[in-house]
């Protein structure tokens, strides 16, 4: 699918560069997602949809900014947002290390069964979010811990509570 002419003009105006190439990428079933390449060989991520509610992309931009505030994962910078598109910093994907998949428990996903994988992914996301909240609320340290550290501390705290929970003070 080609880039809408009005959106192209708008994006070029924001970037102050001509778009010389667009590459379609998967961005879900709702929006059209593209990597755009400019005349200065800069790359950006562009999501478009002219049939969305007026504040759809504004809400996405707000969500990305809130995630960015948590400082838990790298979030692309929002460059521009309108009712018809959101323009983001392009972050190239890279291969994940074995430790990444182990830390998230994703090495045991079942690609043959959608519902089993969905349940596993929901559990992993819940675990990651709990670890993030735990890091922010309890640890409050400047050190960026790995999930293995969190897992150890959670189990250590849990085992302490279990061992000493019935004692009277």
TORKOL-4160 file (C-alpha; in steps of 0.2 Angstrom, whole numbers, padded with zeros to 4 digits, m for minus):
169
<pt num="1" X="0000" Y="0000" Z="0000"/>
<pt num="2" X="0007" Y="0017" Z="m0005"/>
<pt num="3" X="0008" Y="0032" Z="0007"/>
<pt num="4" X="m0006" Y="0044" Z="0007"/>
<pt num="5" X="m0001" Y="0060" Z="m0002"/>
<pt num="6" X="m0008" Y="0072" Z="0012"/>
<pt num="7" X="0001" Y="0061" Z="0025"/>
<pt num="8" X="0017" Y="0061" Z="0015"/>
<pt num="9" X="0017" Y="0080" Z="0013"/>
<pt num="10" X="0014" Y="0082" Z="0032"/>
<pt num="11" X="0028" Y="0070" Z="0037"/>
<pt num="12" X="0040" Y="0078" Z="0025"/>
<pt num="13" X="0035" Y="0095" Z="0032"/>
<pt num="14" X="0038" Y="0089" Z="0050"/>
<pt num="15" X="0055" Y="0081" Z="0046"/>
<pt num="16" X="0060" Y="0094" Z="0033"/>
<pt num="17" X="0066" Y="0080" Z="0022"/>
<pt num="18" X="0059" Y="0071" Z="0007"/>
<pt num="19" X="0053" Y="0053" Z="0009"/>
<pt num="20" X="0062" Y="0043" Z="m0004"/>
<pt num="21" X="0056" Y="0025" Z="0001"/>
<pt num="22" X="0043" Y="0017" Z="0011"/>
<pt num="23" X="0044" Y="m0001" Z="0017"/>
<pt num="24" X="0028" Y="m0010" Z="0024"/>
<pt num="25" X="0030" Y="m0019" Z="0040"/>
<pt num="26" X="0018" Y="m0028" Z="0051"/>
<pt num="27" X="0010" Y="m0016" Z="0063"/>
<pt num="28" X="m0006" Y="m0026" Z="0068"/>
<pt num="29" X="m0022" Y="m0028" Z="0059"/>
<pt num="30" X="m0029" Y="m0011" Z="0063"/>
<pt num="31" X="m0016" Y="0001" Z="0056"/>
<pt num="32" X="m0004" Y="0002" Z="0041"/>
<pt num="33" X="0014" Y="0002" Z="0047"/>
<pt num="34" X="0029" Y="0008" Z="0037"/>
<pt num="35" X="0047" Y="0012" Z="0039"/>
<pt num="36" X="0050" Y="0027" Z="0029"/>
<pt num="37" X="0068" Y="0032" Z="0023"/>
<pt num="38" X="0072" Y="0050" Z="0019"/>
<pt num="39" X="0084" Y="0058" Z="0007"/>
<pt num="40" X="0097" Y="0060" Z="0021"/>
<pt num="41" X="0095" Y="0041" Z="0024"/>
<pt num="42" X="0086" Y="0043" Z="0041"/>
<pt num="43" X="0073" Y="0030" Z="0045"/>
<pt num="44" X="0057" Y="0033" Z="0055"/>
<pt num="45" X="0042" Y="0022" Z="0059"/>
<pt num="46" X="0025" Y="0028" Z="0053"/>
<pt num="47" X="0008" Y="0021" Z="0058"/>
<pt num="48" X="m0007" Y="0027" Z="0048"/>
<pt num="49" X="m0026" Y="0025" Z="0048"/>
<pt num="50" X="m0038" Y="0037" Z="0042"/>
<pt num="51" X="m0053" Y="0028" Z="0049"/>
<pt num="52" X="m0048" Y="0029" Z="0067"/>
<pt num="53" X="m0057" Y="0039" Z="0081"/>
<pt num="54" X="m0049" Y="0057" Z="0081"/>
<pt num="55" X="m0039" Y="0054" Z="0097"/>
<pt num="56" X="m0033" Y="0037" Z="0093"/>
<pt num="57" X="m0015" Y="0041" Z="0089"/>
<pt num="58" X="m0014" Y="0054" Z="0103"/>
<pt num="59" X="m0019" Y="0041" Z="0116"/>
<pt num="60" X="m0005" Y="0030" Z="0109"/>
<pt num="61" X="0007" Y="0044" Z="0110"/>
<pt num="62" X="0002" Y="0047" Z="0128"/>
<pt num="63" X="0004" Y="0028" Z="0132"/>
<pt num="64" X="0021" Y="0028" Z="0124"/>
<pt num="65" X="0026" Y="0043" Z="0135"/>
<pt num="66" X="0020" Y="0035" Z="0151"/>
<pt num="67" X="0029" Y="0019" Z="0147"/>
<pt num="68" X="0045" Y="0030" Z="0144"/>
<pt num="69" X="0043" Y="0038" Z="0161"/>
<pt num="70" X="0044" Y="0021" Z="0169"/>
<pt num="71" X="0062" Y="0019" Z="0162"/>
<pt num="72" X="0059" Y="0000" Z="0161"/>
<pt num="73" X="0061" Y="m0002" Z="0142"/>
<pt num="74" X="0067" Y="0008" Z="0128"/>
<pt num="75" X="0053" Y="0017" Z="0120"/>
<pt num="76" X="0053" Y="0026" Z="0103"/>
<pt num="77" X="0052" Y="0045" Z="0103"/>
<pt num="78" X="0036" Y="0052" Z="0097"/>
<pt num="79" X="0040" Y="0064" Z="0083"/>
<pt num="80" X="0023" Y="0069" Z="0077"/>
<pt num="81" X="0005" Y="0064" Z="0080"/>
<pt num="82" X="m0011" Y="0069" Z="0071"/>
<pt num="83" X="m0028" Y="0061" Z="0069"/>
<pt num="84" X="m0022" Y="0051" Z="0054"/>
<pt num="85" X="m0004" Y="0045" Z="0059"/>
<pt num="86" X="0009" Y="0044" Z="0072"/>
<pt num="87" X="0027" Y="0046" Z="0067"/>
<pt num="88" X="0040" Y="0038" Z="0079"/>
<pt num="89" X="0059" Y="0036" Z="0080"/>
<pt num="90" X="0064" Y="0020" Z="0071"/>
<pt num="91" X="0072" Y="0007" Z="0082"/>
<pt num="92" X="0080" Y="m0007" Z="0073"/>
<pt num="93" X="0076" Y="m0024" Z="0080"/>
<pt num="94" X="0089" Y="m0036" Z="0085"/>
<pt num="95" X="0090" Y="m0054" Z="0089"/>
<pt num="96" X="0087" Y="m0059" Z="0107"/>
<pt num="97" X="0099" Y="m0068" Z="0117"/>
<pt num="98" X="0096" Y="m0084" Z="0125"/>
<pt num="99" X="0095" Y="m0076" Z="0142"/>
<pt num="100" X="0082" Y="m0064" Z="0136"/>
<pt num="101" X="0070" Y="m0078" Z="0132"/>
<pt num="102" X="0074" Y="m0087" Z="0149"/>
<pt num="103" X="0072" Y="m0071" Z="0159"/>
<pt num="104" X="0055" Y="m0069" Z="0152"/>
<pt num="105" X="0050" Y="m0087" Z="0153"/>
<pt num="106" X="0046" Y="m0086" Z="0134"/>
<pt num="107" X="0058" Y="m0101" Z="0129"/>
<pt num="108" X="0043" Y="m0113" Z="0133"/>
<pt num="109" X="0030" Y="m0105" Z="0122"/>
<pt num="110" X="0020" Y="m0118" Z="0112"/>
<pt num="111" X="0019" Y="m0112" Z="0094"/>
<pt num="112" X="0007" Y="m0126" Z="0090"/>
<pt num="113" X="m0007" Y="m0120" Z="0102"/>
<pt num="114" X="m0013" Y="m0102" Z="0101"/>
<pt num="115" X="m0022" Y="m0102" Z="0117"/>
<pt num="116" X="m0007" Y="m0110" Z="0127"/>
<pt num="117" X="0004" Y="m0097" Z="0120"/>
<pt num="118" X="m0008" Y="m0083" Z="0123"/>
<pt num="119" X="m0009" Y="m0089" Z="0141"/>
<pt num="120" X="0010" Y="m0090" Z="0143"/>
<pt num="121" X="0012" Y="m0073" Z="0136"/>
<pt num="122" X="m0001" Y="m0065" Z="0147"/>
<pt num="123" X="0008" Y="m0073" Z="0162"/>
<pt num="124" X="0025" Y="m0067" Z="0156"/>
<pt num="125" X="0018" Y="m0049" Z="0154"/>
<pt num="126" X="0010" Y="m0049" Z="0171"/>
<pt num="127" X="0027" Y="m0056" Z="0178"/>
<pt num="128" X="0037" Y="m0042" Z="0169"/>
<pt num="129" X="0024" Y="m0029" Z="0175"/>
<pt num="130" X="0025" Y="m0035" Z="0193"/>
<pt num="131" X="0044" Y="m0035" Z="0192"/>
<pt num="132" X="0044" Y="m0017" Z="0186"/>
<pt num="133" X="0032" Y="m0011" Z="0199"/>
<pt num="134" X="0043" Y="m0021" Z="0212"/>
<pt num="135" X="0059" Y="m0012" Z="0206"/>
<pt num="136" X="0051" Y="0005" Z="0207"/>
<pt num="137" X="0042" Y="0003" Z="0223"/>
<pt num="138" X="0053" Y="m0008" Z="0234"/>
<pt num="139" X="0071" Y="m0007" Z="0227"/>
<pt num="140" X="0071" Y="0011" Z="0222"/>
<pt num="141" X="0089" Y="0009" Z="0218"/>
<pt num="142" X="0100" Y="0017" Z="0204"/>
<pt num="143" X="0106" Y="0000" Z="0199"/>
<pt num="144" X="0098" Y="m0008" Z="0184"/>
<pt num="145" X="0095" Y="m0026" Z="0190"/>
<pt num="146" X="0091" Y="m0040" Z="0178"/>
<pt num="147" X="0075" Y="m0050" Z="0180"/>
<pt num="148" X="0085" Y="m0065" Z="0188"/>
<pt num="149" X="0090" Y="m0053" Z="0202"/>
<pt num="150" X="0071" Y="m0048" Z="0204"/>
<pt num="151" X="0066" Y="m0067" Z="0203"/>
<pt num="152" X="0079" Y="m0071" Z="0217"/>
<pt num="153" X="0073" Y="m0057" Z="0228"/>
<pt num="154" X="0055" Y="m0061" Z="0226"/>
<pt num="155" X="0057" Y="m0079" Z="0230"/>
<pt num="156" X="0069" Y="m0075" Z="0245"/>
<pt num="157" X="0056" Y="m0063" Z="0252"/>
<pt num="158" X="0042" Y="m0075" Z="0249"/>
<pt num="159" X="0051" Y="m0089" Z="0257"/>
<pt num="160" X="0056" Y="m0078" Z="0272"/>
<pt num="161" X="0037" Y="m0073" Z="0274"/>
<pt num="162" X="0032" Y="m0091" Z="0273"/>
<pt num="163" X="0045" Y="m0097" Z="0285"/>
<pt num="164" X="0042" Y="m0083" Z="0298"/>
<pt num="165" X="0024" Y="m0078" Z="0294"/>
<pt num="166" X="0016" Y="m0089" Z="0308"/>
<pt num="167" X="0028" Y="m0082" Z="0322"/>
<pt num="168" X="0020" Y="m0071" Z="0335"/>
<pt num="169" X="0029" Y="m0055" Z="0339"/>
